[in-house]
Amino acid sequence: MSPPKAPFPYTGGKSMIADTVWKALGGVTTYVEPFAGSCAVLLARPQPFTGLEIINDANGYVANCWRAIQQHPAQVADHANWPPNENDLHARHRWLWERRDQLQAQLESDPDWCDIKIAGWWLWGMANFFTGAFCVRERPNRCKLLCDSNRGITGTTSDPHQWMQELQDRMRRVKVLCGDFKRALTPSVVNPNGGNSGVFLDPPYDGGDTRVYGLDSASIFQETLDWALANASPTVRVVLAGYDSRPMPEGWREPAWKGHGGHGRRKDNKENTNQDRERLWLSPSCLNPDSESSTSPPTGCPSSSAARPSRPP
């Protein structure tokens, strides 16, 4: 059976590159995804896994959605299973936005709490919203229905309850955090005794469209880059996604790939430059994604002789 897909689209999702990420990380005993979004990479994990998996997202709607699916899949499906309607899209957007701050506070104070109705309505909105950035701003520029939507739970022809159940089965033991990305990257998590960790970092891109996330993407990307360079080691394999705006230290590899261009993609005849700027950087201890052996679980930790990357000048 193929792994379940995320029930909502998400700006900057990495489903098309997930295979390369896992070939680079290999069979790590701990996996951390601090900018989870739709969890496209986590869900694409190729082999059975019994270790520790942690996801995090600063967006409370994202974290709440995954917690609710873990605990109440059938009820989430009930709330999300609704026909596309532009008036409902506006009304639900306002209703959800009014509860944003309270939602965030409860998620951060109680690791087991979730709101099922908010989760289902947000899933529905993400599948139907024109820009794919539902509930990012109080008054979005274009809060209109994507009439030809075939995305997420609204566009499926399968049973939404079965979809939620499959996701619950996959996410049952995944720890879901909500807040600053560094909360998921404490030393006790990324430096396990007798094992190795894989960290996939997909922050808002430096130079990307800040309107999509409603935050300062440049500063977050710099913080993420600083963490990656300081913490990548023989036992901590790091894959970082971003634009080609910064040189990386010697030893970090850059597999070739081309994205869809993210939020900046163009539908006219003008050149789409963003898709040519997409990059993945692999820390020195990552496996070679072009090697067939990279898909097999490692027999031990990477060699301690692997070089620790230095900060770029």
C-alpha positions in Angstrom: 0.0 0.0 0.0 1.3 3.4 -0.9 1.8 6.0 1.9 -1.1 8.4 2.4 -0.8 11.9 1.0 -1.5 15.1 2.9 -5.2 16.1 2.7 -4.4 19.8 2.0 -2.1 21.6 -0.4 0.6 23.8 1.1 2.7 26.5 -0.3 6.3 25.3 -0.9 5.4 21.6 -0.3 8.2 19.2 -1.1 6.5 16.1 -2.3 8.3 16.1 -5.6 11.7 16.1 -3.9 10.9 13.8 -0.9 12.6 10.8 -2.4 15.9 12.7 -2.7 15.6 13.8 0.9 15.1 10.3 2.2 17.9 8.9 0.1 20.2 11.5 1.6 19.0 10.9 5.2 18.8 7.1 5.0 17.5 5.0 7.9 18.0 7.5 10.7 16.7 6.6 14.1 15.3 10.0 14.8 13.6 12.3 12.2 12.8 15.9 12.8 10.8 18.2 10.5 10.6 21.7 12.2 8.7 23.3 9.3 6.1 20.6 8.8 3.4 22.2 6.6 1.7 19.4 4.8 4.3 16.8 6.0 5.0 15.8 2.4 8.5 14.5 3.3 7.5 12.7 6.5 4.6 10.9 4.7 6.9 9.8 1.9 9.3 7.9 4.2 10.0 4.7 2.3 10.7 2.1 5.0 8.9 0.9 8.1 10.0 2.9 11.1 9.9 2.4 14.9 12.1 5.3 16.2 11.2 8.9 17.0 9.6 11.3 14.6 8.9 14.9 15.5 7.2 17.6 13.5 6.6 21.3 14.3 5.0 24.3 12.7 4.6 27.8 14.0 1.2 28.0 12.2 -1.3 26.9 14.8 -3.8 25.8 12.1 -1.2 23.3 10.8 -0.3 21.8 14.2 -3.9 21.7 15.2 -4.8 19.9 12.0 -2.3 17.1 12.5 -3.1 16.7 16.2 -6.8 16.4 15.4 -6.2 13.8 12.7 -4.2 11.8 15.1 -6.9 11.8 17.8 -10.2 12.2 15.9 -9.9 11.3 12.2 -13.6 10.6 11.6 -14.8 13.8 13.1 -12.2 15.8 11.2 -13.5 14.2 8.0 -17.0 15.1 8.9 -16.1 18.8 9.3 -14.0 18.9 6.1 -16.4 17.0 3.9 -18.3 20.0 2.5 -19.0 21.2 -1.1 -17.1 24.2 -2.5 -19.0 27.5 -1.7 -17.6 30.9 -2.0 -19.8 32.5 0.7 -18.9 29.7 3.1 -15.2 30.3 2.3 -15.5 33.9 3.4 -17.6 33.1 6.5 -15.4 30.3 7.6 -12.3 32.4 7.0 -13.6 35.0 9.4 -14.7 32.5 12.0 -11.3 30.8 12.0 -9.4 34.0 12.1 -11.3 35.2 15.1 -10.1 32.1 17.0 -6.4 32.2 15.8 -4.8 33.7 19.0 -6.8 31.4 21.3 -5.9 28.4 19.2 -2.2 29.2 19.3 -2.1 29.7 23.0 -3.9 26.4 23.8 -1.7 24.4 21.4 1.4 25.8 23.0 0.2 25.2 26.6 -1.2 21.6 26.2 0.6 19.1 23.9 -2.5 16.9 23.7 -5.1 19.6 23.0 -6.8 20.2 19.6 -9.9 21.6 18.1 -11.6 19.2 15.7 -14.0 21.7 14.0 -11.1 24.2 13.3 -9.1 21.4 11.9 -11.8 20.2 9.5 -12.8 23.7 8.4 -9.2 24.7 7.8 -8.6 21.6 5.7 -11.6 22.4 3.6 -10.5 26.1 3.2 -7.0 25.1 2.2 -8.4 22.9 -0.6 -10.6 25.6 -1.9 -8.8 28.9 -1.3 -7.5 30.6 -4.5 -4.0 31.3 -3.4 -3.5 28.2 -1.2 -2.7 30.4 1.8 -5.9 30.2 3.8 -6.1 32.1 7.1 -2.7 33.8 6.7 -4.0 37.3 6.9 -7.1 38.8 8.4 -8.1 40.4 5.1 -6.5 38.5 2.3 -6.2 40.2 -1.1 -8.0 37.4 -2.9 -10.3 35.4 -0.6 -12.1 33.7 -3.5 -13.0 30.2 -4.4 -10.7 28.1 -6.6 -13.5 26.8 -8.8 -11.4 24.2 -10.6 -10.0 22.8 -7.4 -8.9 19.2 -7.5 -6.7 19.6 -4.4 -6.8 18.0 -1.0 -9.8 16.5 0.6 -12.3 18.5 -1.4 -11.0 17.2 -4.7 -10.8 13.5 -3.7 -13.2 10.9 -5.1 -12.3 8.5 -2.3 -13.9 8.2 1.1 -12.6 11.1 3.2 -13.1 9.0 6.4 -10.8 6.3 5.0 -8.2 8.9 4.1 -8.2 10.4 7.6 -8.0 6.9 9.1 -4.9 6.1 7.0 -3.3 9.3 8.1 -4.1 8.6 11.7 -2.4 5.2 11.3 0.7 6.8 9.9 0.8 9.7 12.3 -0.1 7.7 15.4 3.4 7.9 17.1 4.5 11.2 15.6 5.1 14.0 18.1 3.5 17.3 17.0 4.8 20.6 18.3 3.6 24.1 17.7 6.0 27.1 18.0 9.5 28.3 17.1 11.3 25.8 15.0 14.2 25.4 17.5 11.7 23.8 20.0 12.0 20.7 17.9 15.8 20.8 17.7 16.9 20.5 21.3 20.2 18.7 21.9 18.4 15.7 23.5 16.5 15.2 20.3 19.1 15.7 17.6 22.0 14.1 19.5 20.5 10.7 20.5 22.7 8.2 22.3 23.7 5.3 20.1 21.8 6.6 17.0 21.7 9.2 14.3 19.3 11.9 13.4 17.9 13.3 10.2 16.7 16.9 10.1 14.8 18.3 7.1 14.7 22.1 7.2 12.3 23.8 4.8 11.9 27.3 6.2 10.3 30.2 4.4 12.8 31.1 1.8 15.1 34.1 2.1 13.9 36.3 -0.8 10.5 34.5 -1.0 7.1 36.1 -0.9 6.5 37.2 2.8 2.8 37.6 2.1 2.4 33.8 1.9 3.5 33.2 5.5 2.8 36.5 7.1 6.2 36.7 8.7 9.8 37.8 8.2 11.1 35.0 6.0 14.6 36.5 5.7 15.4 36.4 9.4 13.9 32.9 9.9 15.9 31.5 7.0 19.1 33.0 8.5 18.3 31.5 11.9 17.7 28.1 10.2 20.9 28.3 8.2 22.9 29.2 11.4 21.4 26.2 13.2 22.2 23.9 10.3 25.8 25.0 10.0 26.4 24.8 13.8 24.7 21.4 14.4 25.3 19.2 11.3 27.7 16.5 12.5 28.6 12.9 11.8 25.5 11.8 13.7 23.2 14.6 12.6 22.3 14.5 8.9 20.8 17.8 7.7 19.0 18.6 4.5 18.2 22.3 4.0 15.9 23.7 1.3 16.1 27.3 0.0 16.9 29.6 -2.8 20.4 30.0 -4.3 21.1 33.2 -2.4 24.0 32.0 -0.2 27.2 30.0 -0.7 27.5 26.9 1.5 30.7 25.6 3.2 32.9 23.0 1.6 31.5 19.5 2.1 27.8 20.4 1.7 26.4 18.9 -1.5 23.8 20.3 -3.8 21.7 17.8 -5.8 20.2 19.2 -9.0 16.5 19.7 -9.1 13.9 22.2 -10.3 10.8 23.2 -8.3 7.5 24.5 -9.4 8.5 28.0 -8.5 6.6 28.2 -5.2 4.2 31.1 -4.6 6.1 33.1 -7.3 5.1 30.8 -10.2 3.8 32.5 -13.3 1.0 31.5 -15.6 1.8 34.1 -18.3 4.7 34.1 -20.8 7.1 35.7 -18.5 10.1 33.7 -17.3 9.7 31.9 -14.0 13.0 32.6 -12.2 12.0 31.0 -8.8 11.9 27.5 -10.1 15.5 27.8 -11.2 16.6 29.1 -7.8 15.3 26.1 -5.8 18.1 24.3 -4.0 18.7 21.4 -1.5 21.8 21.4 0.5 23.0 18.1 2.1 25.3 18.2 5.1 28.7 16.3 4.8 27.4 13.2 6.7 24.4 12.7 4.4 24.3 9.7 2.1 24.7 10.1 -1.7 21.2 10.3 -3.1 22.4 8.9 -6.4 23.7 5.7 -4.8 21.4 2.7 -4.6 22.7 1.9 -1.1 21.3 5.2 0.2 17.8 3.8 0.5 18.9 1.0 2.9 19.0 1.5 6.7 22.6 2.1 7.8 24.3 -0.5 9.9 25.6 2.1 12.3 26.3 5.8 12.7 28.3 7.7 10.1 32.0 7.7 10.5 33.2 10.2 13.2 35.8 11.3 10.8 33.3 13.2 8.7 34.1 16.9 8.7 32.0 19.3 10.7 31.0 22.2 8.4 32.4 25.6 9.2 30.5 28.9 8.9 30.8 30.7 5.6 32.7 33.9 5.6 
